[in-house]
Amino acid sequence: MSGPTHPPYQPPVRVVFAPYNHSEVQDTLRAVVKEFGRPGERWRYRSPDLEENENNVWQLDFYFANPHDAIIFGLKYQR
């Protein structure tokens, strides 16, 4: 995810939604956008490609360009 036009990103901070709840996922994404802005240069997220995923569990990996943002995110949004 880094390259000539993208800053290097820190290791991901994983958030697990167990059991999966669409509203909780959306609420979390809205809160992160409110605090850190829209995904792009400062932060990104994606669902990890896991071969063995439990039923009714959703995981998202959040990547931050600034390690301080990753720490704040981890403290506020870890479940």
C-alpha positions as CSV (number, residue, x, y, z in Angstrom):
1,M,0.0,0.0,0.0
2,S,2.9,2.3,-0.1
3,G,4.6,3.6,-3.2
4,P,5.6,6.8,-4.9
5,T,2.2,8.5,-4.4
6,H,1.3,6.9,-1.0
7,P,3.0,7.3,2.3
8,P,4.2,4.1,4.1
9,Y,1.5,2.7,6.3
10,Q,2.0,1.2,9.8
11,P,1.1,-2.4,10.5
12,P,-2.7,-2.9,10.6
13,V,-4.9,-2.5,13.6
14,R,-7.5,-5.2,13.4
15,V,-11.1,-4.8,14.6
16,V,-13.2,-7.9,15.0
17,F,-17.0,-7.7,15.0
18,A,-18.3,-10.9,16.7
19,P,-21.1,-11.5,16.1
20,Y,-21.3,-9.5,12.9
21,N,-23.6,-6.6,13.1
22,H,-23.9,-4.4,10.0
23,S,-25.0,-1.3,12.1
24,E,-22.0,-1.6,14.4
25,V,-19.6,-1.9,11.4
26,Q,-21.2,1.2,9.8
27,D,-21.2,3.1,13.1
28,T,-17.5,2.4,13.6
29,L,-16.6,3.5,10.0
30,R,-18.6,6.7,10.4
31,A,-16.9,7.5,13.7
32,V,-13.4,6.9,12.2
33,V,-14.3,9.1,9.2
34,K,-15.4,11.8,11.7
35,E,-12.2,11.6,13.7
36,F,-9.6,10.9,10.9
37,G,-11.3,12.1,7.7
38,R,-12.2,10.1,4.7
39,P,-10.0,7.1,3.8
40,G,-7.1,8.0,1.5
41,E,-3.7,9.4,2.3
42,R,-4.0,9.4,6.1
43,W,-5.6,6.0,6.7
44,R,-7.2,3.1,4.9
45,Y,-9.1,-0.1,5.7
46,R,-9.8,-3.4,4.2
47,S,-11.2,-6.8,5.1
48,P,-8.4,-9.3,5.5
49,D,-8.3,-12.3,3.2
50,L,-8.6,-15.1,5.7
51,E,-9.1,-18.7,4.7
52,E,-10.6,-19.8,7.9
53,N,-13.1,-17.3,9.1
54,E,-15.6,-18.1,11.8
55,N,-19.3,-17.9,11.0
56,N,-20.9,-14.6,11.7
57,V,-17.6,-12.8,12.4
58,W,-16.3,-9.8,10.4
59,Q,-12.8,-8.4,10.6
60,L,-11.4,-5.1,9.3
61,D,-7.8,-4.1,9.2
62,F,-7.1,-0.4,9.5
63,Y,-3.8,1.1,8.2
64,F,-2.5,4.5,9.3
65,A,0.3,6.6,7.8
66,N,1.0,8.2,11.2
67,P,1.8,5.8,14.1
68,H,0.2,8.2,16.5
69,D,-3.1,7.9,14.7
70,A,-2.8,4.1,14.9
71,I,-2.3,4.3,18.6
72,I,-5.2,6.6,19.2
73,F,-7.4,4.4,16.9
74,G,-6.4,1.3,18.7
75,L,-7.2,2.7,22.1
76,K,-10.6,4.1,21.1
77,Y,-11.9,1.4,18.7
78,Q,-10.6,-2.0,19.9
79,R,-13.4,-4.2,20.8
